[in-house]
Amino acid sequence: MAGQQGAQGGSPDGPDGPAPKAPAKAPARPVPDWLATALTVKSGSTVPPYEQVRTGLLDLIHRNRLPVGSKLPTVRALAAALGVSANTVARAYKELEQASVVTARPRLGTVVAQGGDSAESQLAAAASAYAEVARALGFGRREAARQLDAVFPS
Protein backbone atom coordinates (compact mmCIF):
# COMPACT_ATOMS: atom_id res chain seq x y z
CA MET A 1 0.00 0.00 0.00
CA ALA A 2 2.95 2.31 -0.48
CA GLY A 3 1.87 5.66 -1.93
CA GLN A 4 -1.72 5.31 -0.73
CA GLN A 5 -3.31 6.74 2.34
CA GLY A 6 -4.68 4.01 4.55
CA ALA A 7 -7.71 4.10 6.78
CA GLN A 8 -5.41 4.84 9.72
CA GLY A 9 -4.28 8.20 8.26
CA GLY A 10 -1.07 7.02 6.60
CA SER A 11 1.10 9.26 4.48
CA PRO A 12 0.45 9.87 0.76
CA ASP A 13 4.21 9.59 0.18
CA GLY A 14 5.55 7.10 -2.31
CA PRO A 15 8.32 4.55 -1.79
CA ASP A 16 10.91 7.16 -2.81
CA GLY A 17 10.01 9.66 -0.06
CA PRO A 18 7.68 12.65 0.08
CA ALA A 19 5.67 13.60 -2.98
CA PRO A 20 7.24 16.53 -4.87
CA LYS A 21 5.84 19.93 -3.96
CA ALA A 22 4.47 22.34 -6.52
CA PRO A 23 7.12 24.77 -7.74
CA ALA A 24 7.27 27.96 -5.69
CA LYS A 25 5.84 31.11 -7.23
CA ALA A 26 8.54 33.15 -8.94
CA PRO A 27 9.64 36.08 -6.76
CA ALA A 28 8.42 39.52 -7.75
CA ARG A 29 10.73 41.47 -10.00
CA PRO A 30 13.08 43.47 -7.76
CA VAL A 31 12.88 47.25 -7.68
CA PRO A 32 15.80 48.77 -9.61
CA ASP A 33 18.31 50.50 -7.33
CA TRP A 34 18.04 53.78 -9.25
CA LEU A 35 14.27 53.86 -8.67
CA ALA A 36 14.53 53.15 -4.94
CA THR A 37 17.18 55.87 -4.64
CA ALA A 38 15.13 58.39 -6.63
CA LEU A 39 12.08 57.77 -4.44
CA THR A 40 13.67 58.04 -1.02
CA VAL A 41 11.00 58.84 1.58
CA LYS A 42 12.08 61.29 4.28
CA SER A 43 10.49 60.23 7.56
CA GLY A 44 10.96 63.61 9.25
CA SER A 45 9.27 65.53 6.45
CA THR A 46 5.98 67.35 6.95
CA VAL A 47 4.92 65.90 3.59
CA PRO A 48 3.07 62.60 4.04
CA PRO A 49 4.98 59.54 2.77
CA TYR A 50 2.35 58.66 0.11
CA GLU A 51 2.66 62.21 -1.26
CA GLN A 52 6.45 61.90 -1.40
CA VAL A 53 6.09 58.67 -3.38
CA ARG A 54 3.41 60.16 -5.66
CA THR A 55 5.34 63.34 -6.45
CA GLY A 56 8.56 61.39 -6.86
CA LEU A 57 6.94 59.11 -9.43
CA LEU A 58 5.38 62.11 -11.20
CA ASP A 59 8.79 63.75 -11.42
CA LEU A 60 10.35 60.60 -12.89
CA ILE A 61 7.52 60.31 -15.41
CA HIS A 62 7.82 63.96 -16.48
CA ARG A 63 11.59 63.68 -16.83
CA ASN A 64 11.01 60.55 -18.95
CA ARG A 65 12.96 58.33 -16.55
CA LEU A 66 9.71 56.31 -16.49
CA PRO A 67 8.44 56.65 -20.08
CA VAL A 68 4.94 55.81 -21.27
CA GLY A 69 4.38 52.06 -21.05
CA SER A 70 6.90 51.53 -18.25
CA LYS A 71 5.74 48.92 -15.75
CA LEU A 72 5.92 50.10 -12.16
CA PRO A 73 7.03 47.74 -9.39
CA THR A 74 4.36 45.92 -7.42
CA VAL A 75 2.99 47.75 -4.40
CA ARG A 76 4.64 45.30 -2.01
CA ALA A 77 8.02 45.34 -3.76
CA LEU A 78 8.21 49.14 -3.87
CA ALA A 79 7.02 49.44 -0.27
CA ALA A 80 9.73 47.02 0.88
CA ALA A 81 12.41 48.86 -1.12
CA LEU A 82 11.37 52.23 0.34
CA GLY A 83 10.80 50.98 3.89
CA VAL A 84 7.17 52.13 3.99
CA SER A 85 3.88 50.28 4.33
CA ALA A 86 2.16 48.77 1.31
CA ASN A 87 -0.81 51.07 2.00
CA THR A 88 1.46 54.09 1.45
CA VAL A 89 2.48 52.94 -2.03
CA ALA A 90 -1.05 51.75 -2.84
CA ARG A 91 -2.42 55.23 -2.06
CA ALA A 92 0.23 56.89 -4.23
CA TYR A 93 -0.58 54.51 -7.11
CA LYS A 94 -4.33 55.08 -6.64
CA GLU A 95 -3.95 58.86 -6.80
CA LEU A 96 -1.78 58.60 -9.90
CA GLU A 97 -4.38 56.36 -11.49
CA GLN A 98 -7.18 58.80 -10.63
CA ALA A 99 -5.14 61.53 -12.36
CA SER A 100 -4.77 59.25 -15.43
CA VAL A 101 -0.99 59.25 -15.06
CA VAL A 102 -0.84 55.46 -14.66
CA THR A 103 -3.14 52.60 -15.53
CA ALA A 104 -3.59 49.63 -13.22
CA ARG A 105 -4.71 46.31 -14.67
CA PRO A 106 -5.50 43.33 -12.46
CA ARG A 107 -2.74 40.70 -12.66
CA LEU A 108 -0.89 42.77 -15.29
CA GLY A 109 0.42 45.52 -13.04
CA THR A 110 0.57 49.28 -13.12
CA VAL A 111 2.01 51.07 -16.15
CA VAL A 112 2.67 54.69 -17.09
CA ALA A 113 -0.32 55.84 -19.15
CA GLN A 114 -0.25 57.54 -22.53
CA GLY A 115 -1.64 60.77 -21.05
CA GLY A 116 1.13 60.82 -18.46
CA ASP A 117 2.90 63.69 -20.16
CA SER A 118 -0.08 65.96 -20.89
CA ALA A 119 0.01 69.64 -20.01
CA GLU A 120 -2.53 69.10 -17.22
CA SER A 121 -0.45 66.40 -15.56
CA GLN A 122 2.63 68.62 -15.83
CA LEU A 123 0.70 71.37 -14.10
CA ALA A 124 -0.39 68.89 -11.42
CA ALA A 125 3.24 67.89 -10.88
CA ALA A 126 4.28 71.53 -10.57
CA ALA A 127 1.45 72.20 -8.11
CA SER A 128 2.48 69.17 -6.04
CA ALA A 129 6.08 70.34 -5.99
CA TYR A 130 4.97 73.85 -4.98
CA ALA A 131 2.79 72.45 -2.19
CA GLU A 132 5.68 70.31 -0.96
CA VAL A 133 7.98 73.34 -0.78
CA ALA A 134 5.31 75.42 0.96
CA ARG A 135 4.74 72.68 3.57
CA ALA A 136 8.49 72.25 4.11
CA LEU A 137 8.73 76.00 4.79
CA GLY A 138 5.93 75.74 7.33
CA PHE A 139 3.17 77.37 5.27
CA GLY A 140 -0.35 76.04 4.91
CA ARG A 141 -2.79 75.96 2.04
CA ARG A 142 -4.08 79.49 2.63
CA GLU A 143 -0.63 81.11 2.50
CA ALA A 144 0.38 79.08 -0.56
CA ALA A 145 -2.83 80.03 -2.38
CA ARG A 146 -2.27 83.72 -1.50
CA GLN A 147 1.14 83.54 -3.21
CA LEU A 148 -0.43 81.99 -6.32
CA ASP A 149 -3.13 84.66 -6.36
CA ALA A 150 -0.37 87.31 -6.29
CA VAL A 151 1.24 85.97 -9.46
CA PHE A 152 -2.12 85.62 -11.26
CA PRO A 153 -3.59 89.11 -10.89
CA SER A 154 -7.23 89.55 -11.94
Residue, then its C-alpha position, 0 to 999 in steps of 0.5 A: m500500500a505504499g503511496q496510498q493513504g490508509a484508513q489509519g491516516g497514513s502518508p500519501d508519500g511514495p516509496d521514494g520519499p515525500a511527494p514533490k511539492a508544486p514549484a514555488k511562485a517566482p519572486a516579484r521582480p526586484v525594484p531597480d536600485w536607481l528607482a529606490t534611490a530616486l524615491t527616497v522617503k524622508s520620515g521627518s518631512t511634513v509631507p506625508p509619505y504617500e505624497q512623497v512617493r506620488t510626487g517622486l513618481l510624477d517627477l520621474i515620469h515627467r523627466n522621462r525616466l519612467p516613459v509611457g508604457s513603463k511597468l511600475p514595481t508591485v505595491r509590495a516590492l516598492a514598499a519594501a524597497l522604500g521601507v514604507s507600508a504597502n498602504t502608502v504605495a497603494r495610495a500613491y498609485k491610486e492617486l496617480e491612477q485617478a489623475s490618469v498618469v498610470t493605468a492599473r490592470p488586475r494581474l498585469g500591473t501598473v504602467v505609465a499611461q499615454g496621457g502621463d505627459s499631458a500639459e494638465s499632468q505637468l501642471a499637477a506635478a508643478a502644483s504638487a512640488y509647490a505644495e511640498v515646498a510650501r509645507a516644508l517651509g511651514f506654510g499652509r494651504r491658505e498662505a500658498a494660495r495667496q502667493l499663487d493669487a499674487v502671481f495671477p492678478s485679476 
